[in-house]
Amino acid sequence: MIFDDITDMARALPRTGALAGLDLGTKTIGVAVSDGMRQIASPLRVIRRRKFTLDAADLLAIVAERRLTGLILGLPRNMDGTEGPRAQSTRAFARNLSGLTDLPIGFWDERLSTVAAERALLEADTSRKRRAEVVDQVAAGYILQGALDRLRNSY
């Protein structure tokens, strides 16, 4: 099931259980996961994009290994709130993924998540090479943490 509104998704989720946040890029997918009580989002890893079936298999392996109860995809809206080609691509990914899993899938507005991740990594004095390696998973952490904070206020 796919939810545009995170508060609607909250009703479809069990009270506890870890969630994953995804930052979908054209070349990578940043993955972050929460704790079972949904308090803290932690960057996990980056999946190098190949083709949908392989990307989905990688994601579903993480879902199974971590016993995740839902997925939050960053929805890349334009600064004026409209949706462009990247948002449509994210929605298509969600539709295709929903055919492979019964987990609830929700969207979270990801405007400026990568900017925030870059800024945090710069403040931490992370090398350019290391920033390039982890920025997507850190951005996924920002996406997931925003959704977790909102979910906490939805119950």
C-alpha positions as CSV (number, residue, x, y, z in Angstrom):
1,M,0.0,0.0,0.0
2,I,1.3,3.4,-0.9
3,F,0.5,6.5,1.1
4,D,1.0,10.2,0.1
5,D,0.3,11.4,3.6
6,I,2.5,10.1,6.4
7,T,-0.4,10.4,8.9
8,D,-2.5,8.0,6.8
9,M,0.5,5.6,6.7
10,A,0.7,5.8,10.5
11,R,-2.7,4.0,10.7
12,A,-1.3,1.1,8.5
13,L,1.8,0.6,10.6
14,P,2.1,-1.6,13.7
15,R,2.8,0.5,16.9
16,T,6.5,-0.6,16.9
17,G,9.0,-1.9,14.4
18,A,11.8,-0.4,12.4
19,L,11.3,1.6,9.3
20,A,13.7,2.3,6.4
21,G,14.2,5.7,4.7
22,L,15.3,5.8,1.1
23,D,17.0,8.6,-0.9
24,L,16.5,7.5,-4.5
25,G,19.1,8.9,-6.9
26,T,19.8,8.0,-10.5
27,K,23.0,6.2,-9.6
28,T,22.5,5.2,-5.9
29,I,19.9,4.6,-3.3
30,G,20.8,5.9,0.2
31,V,19.3,3.7,2.9
32,A,18.7,4.6,6.6
33,V,16.9,2.6,9.2
34,S,15.2,3.4,12.5
35,D,15.3,1.6,15.8
36,G,12.2,-0.5,16.7
37,M,10.6,2.3,18.7
38,R,11.0,4.7,15.8
39,Q,13.0,7.3,17.7
40,I,16.3,7.6,15.8
41,A,17.2,7.3,12.2
42,S,20.7,5.9,11.4
43,P,22.3,5.9,8.0
44,L,22.9,2.3,6.9
45,R,24.4,2.0,3.4
46,V,24.3,3.0,-0.2
47,I,23.0,0.7,-2.9
48,R,24.6,1.2,-6.4
49,R,21.7,1.3,-8.9
50,R,21.7,-1.3,-11.6
51,K,18.2,-2.2,-12.7
52,F,15.0,-2.2,-10.8
53,T,14.8,-6.0,-10.1
54,L,18.3,-6.0,-8.6
55,D,17.8,-2.8,-6.7
56,A,14.5,-4.2,-5.3
57,A,16.2,-7.5,-4.3
58,D,18.8,-5.5,-2.4
59,L,16.2,-3.5,-0.6
60,L,14.0,-6.5,0.2
61,A,17.1,-8.3,1.6
62,I,17.5,-5.4,4.0
63,V,13.8,-5.5,4.8
64,A,14.0,-9.2,5.7
65,E,17.3,-9.0,7.6
66,R,16.2,-6.0,9.7
67,R,12.5,-7.1,9.9
68,L,11.3,-3.7,8.8
69,T,7.7,-2.7,9.0
70,G,7.5,0.1,6.4
71,L,9.4,2.2,3.9
72,I,9.7,5.9,3.6
73,L,10.8,7.3,0.2
74,G,12.1,10.8,-0.1
75,L,9.9,12.6,-2.7
76,P,12.0,15.2,-4.5
77,R,9.6,18.1,-5.0
78,N,10.6,21.3,-6.7
79,M,11.2,24.3,-4.4
80,D,7.7,25.6,-5.3
81,G,6.1,22.3,-4.2
82,T,5.4,20.9,-7.7
83,E,6.5,17.5,-8.8
84,G,8.9,17.1,-11.7
85,P,10.4,14.1,-13.5
86,R,12.4,12.9,-10.5
87,A,9.3,12.9,-8.3
88,Q,7.5,10.9,-11.0
89,S,10.4,8.5,-11.2
90,T,10.2,8.0,-7.4
91,R,6.5,7.4,-7.6
92,A,7.0,4.8,-10.3
93,F,9.7,3.1,-8.2
94,A,7.2,2.9,-5.3
95,R,4.5,1.5,-7.5
96,N,6.8,-1.2,-8.8
97,L,8.2,-2.0,-5.3
98,S,4.6,-2.3,-3.9
99,G,4.1,-5.1,-6.3
100,L,6.9,-7.0,-4.5
101,T,6.0,-6.4,-0.9
102,D,3.0,-5.8,1.3
103,L,4.8,-3.3,3.5
104,P,3.3,0.2,3.7
105,I,5.3,2.7,1.6
106,G,5.1,6.4,2.3
107,F,6.6,9.5,0.9
108,W,8.4,12.3,2.7
109,D,9.2,15.7,1.1
110,E,12.9,15.6,0.7
111,R,13.6,19.2,-0.4
112,L,17.0,20.2,0.8
113,S,17.8,16.8,2.5
114,T,21.0,16.4,0.5
115,V,22.0,20.0,1.2
116,A,21.5,19.4,4.9
117,A,23.5,16.1,4.7
118,E,26.3,17.9,2.9
119,R,26.4,20.7,5.4
120,A,26.5,18.2,8.3
121,L,29.3,16.3,6.7
122,L,31.2,19.5,6.1
123,E,30.8,20.6,9.7
124,A,32.1,17.2,10.8
125,D,35.2,17.9,8.6
126,T,34.6,14.9,6.5
127,S,36.9,14.5,3.5
128,R,35.5,15.1,0.0
129,K,36.0,11.4,-0.9
130,R,34.2,10.2,2.2
131,R,31.4,12.7,1.7
132,A,30.8,11.4,-1.8
133,E,30.6,7.9,-0.4
134,V,28.1,8.6,2.4
135,V,26.0,11.6,1.4
136,D,23.1,9.6,0.1
137,Q,22.8,7.4,3.2
138,V,23.0,10.5,5.4
139,A,20.3,12.2,3.3
140,A,18.2,9.1,3.8
141,G,18.7,9.5,7.5
142,Y,17.4,13.1,7.3
143,I,14.4,11.9,5.3
144,L,13.6,9.1,7.7
145,Q,14.2,11.3,10.8
146,G,11.7,13.9,9.5
147,A,9.1,11.2,8.9
148,L,9.7,9.6,12.4
149,D,9.2,13.0,14.1
150,R,6.0,13.4,12.2
151,L,4.8,9.9,12.9
152,R,5.4,10.3,16.6
153,N,2.9,13.2,16.6
154,S,0.4,11.1,14.6
155,Y,-0.5,8.5,17.2
